[in-house]
Amino acid sequence: MRLYSTNNKDLSVSFQEAVFNSLPQDKGLYMPEHIPALDPLFIRNIQQYSLQEIALTVATALIGDDIPKADLKKIIDDAINFDAPVKFLDSKTAVLELFHGPSYAFKDFGARFMSRVMGYFSQEDDKLLDVLVATSGDTGGAVALGFLGVEGTRVTILYPKGKVSKVQEEQLTTNGQNIRALEVDGTFDDCQALVKQAFNDTALNQELRLTSANSINIARLIPQTFYYFWAYAQLKSQGVNEVLFSVPSGNFGNIGAGLLAYKMGLPVKHFVAGTNVNDTVPRFLTSGSYDPKPSVQTLANAMDVGNPSNWVRIQDLFDYDLEKLRQTITSYTYDDQETLVAMRDIFEQYNYVACPHTAIAYLAAKSYQDTNPGEYASIFLSTAHPCKFPEGIDADIFSAVQYPEGAELLADKPKLAESLAVNYDDFKDYLLKNK
């Protein structure tokens, strides 16, 4: 697998180099030089395969010989050891539950796969790998649990103070061992900017072997394609052939993976991106002008991203052609009040408890259905277990939440985090003093 930078298509690096470098020096994002088309026969018979078999087929097509197939199978079987079931709420509307992994969020797919890929490539290297990650909520917990105890790695997680839920904070600050948490007095965008600046600091990179675990890393994007193919396989087994995916979108890595799957041959009628009031992409698709703004805190905190990093990947997939984008993606934005109403609507209609992010995806699916009627299934993605958002869900609805095993024990663990101002020199100093 060879990859180029979105800022320079003449650049060519290996998969291993892209995984460890995360970001090209020109500040672009890595993209595959070639997007393979999967065998149409595989797609037609996809309902006959397990999630792990589908994941191995997709990963092998993308990664090629960079990891031998037998080793890749071991990585996938270890990393993707939980389900992502599709559950129909009515005859045309279903939810894809992506919260059955250890951190109760969709990011377990990317974080667990990436940690094992990095461990695989690091087997013969005795230099410690420092993983930096900024989180707006769920990434931190998924990365912490994905890398916890992985030899040869150390993880530093930056999260915005007061802007993640209690359970999210507990998941990323109670681990110890090779996991460190920094509570940043700022926004997710501030955390992300500090991480990016570290990667572009030549002097720092001479001292530390830095890599990223954010969705900017190509090793996070690849495994997120797996559950789109798996969802389609489950639909086909129920006689459904045409599907709309509605994705709650913040940094746009999740829907970016879906679009990569689409480019590989996954049959999808349309993609819908639901956002909260951080609406940079919906405004762009309407006006054609990309105008990022500082992020605003909402109930759907994992989507509080004012300048989504992965949007450039999506534009690259469509050759920066606005009309092609509009033909494939529709985007809607919703405020907190609309999100609260949607969570109640889902609960009262279907007796289903949805987190704020899931509710936005539900709203976006309904918005598209209202103006585009047809015989297709609308699948909205549930990206996190509702137990992670007691502050964002009405109490009478939240009382119906069934906690996953172990979730309630997090509150008894001590918080292990250090405070950090939005100051790059302070961040660099912390990394160097604690190397």
ABEGO torsion letter per residue (X at the ends): XBBBBAABAABBBBAAAAAAAGBBAAGBBBBBABBBBBBAAAAAAAAABBAAAAAAAAAAAAAEAABBAAAAAAAAAAABABBBBBBBABAABBBBBAAABAAGBAAAAAAAAAAAAAAAAAAABABBBBBBBBBAGAAAAAAAAAABGBBGBBBBBBBBBGABBAAAAAAAAAAEEABBBBBBBBBAAAAAAAAAAAAABAAAAAABBBBBABAABAAAAAAAAAAAAAAAAAAAAAGBABBBBBBBBAAGAAAAAAAAAAAAGBBBABBBBBBBABAAAAAAAAAGBBBBBBBBBBABAAABBABBAAAAAAAAAAGGBAAAAAAABBBBBBBAAAAAAAAAAAAAAAGBBBBAAAAAAAAAAAAAAAABBEBBBBBBBBABBAAABAAABBAAAAAABBBBBGAAAAAABBBBBBBBBBBAAAAAAAAAAAX
